[in-house]
């Protein structure tokens, strides 16, 4: 039997969630598709939910994370700002370091061997 640690991290600012795994997935999908609606569709969430999440991130962050343009002849779109990209890199590094630490800590738990029949 192997022990597992289950955990989720998120970053808050002024008691509001700025980033977590779900928001980072959404930001990465926006970066990939250049569109909030396409990103939402890829992640199986409604456009309204995606827009609400991005609006919350933009309002909580020190500066804009996603810039959007309204549709028109060339269509609308969304793109990450350099600040937004740097937040993703920082979150992913923190998350990876957290998991590496937890994986090391779980090794300190005692193992119990049960006799096999």
Phi, psi and omega in degrees: 000129178254136175285149174226142172256133176250133183202155172223140177241155173211161180249129178248155173221125183052045178064019175238142180292127175264304182222146171210181183301318181295317180293323178293320176301317179296316178298318178297322179292323176297316179300319182290317188260343182067022184206132177291319182294320178292322178297315180298315180299316180300324183269000178071033177237158180289156177300319181299316179296315180298315180297318179299317179296315181293321177299318179296318178297311181300321181286331181275330185286161179292335175209168184303142179256323179232134173250137179236154176235144182284148179300168181176210181302317180267003181081161179272193178176178178215144177213152178281144173278164175303322176298317178299317178297320180292327176296319178298313180301315180296316180298314181297324177293314178299314181299314179298314180297322178297313180295320177299316179297312181297321178297325176289320182295323182295336178294340181278352178288139180291145176258144179245126178264125177260139179296143176268150181272000000 
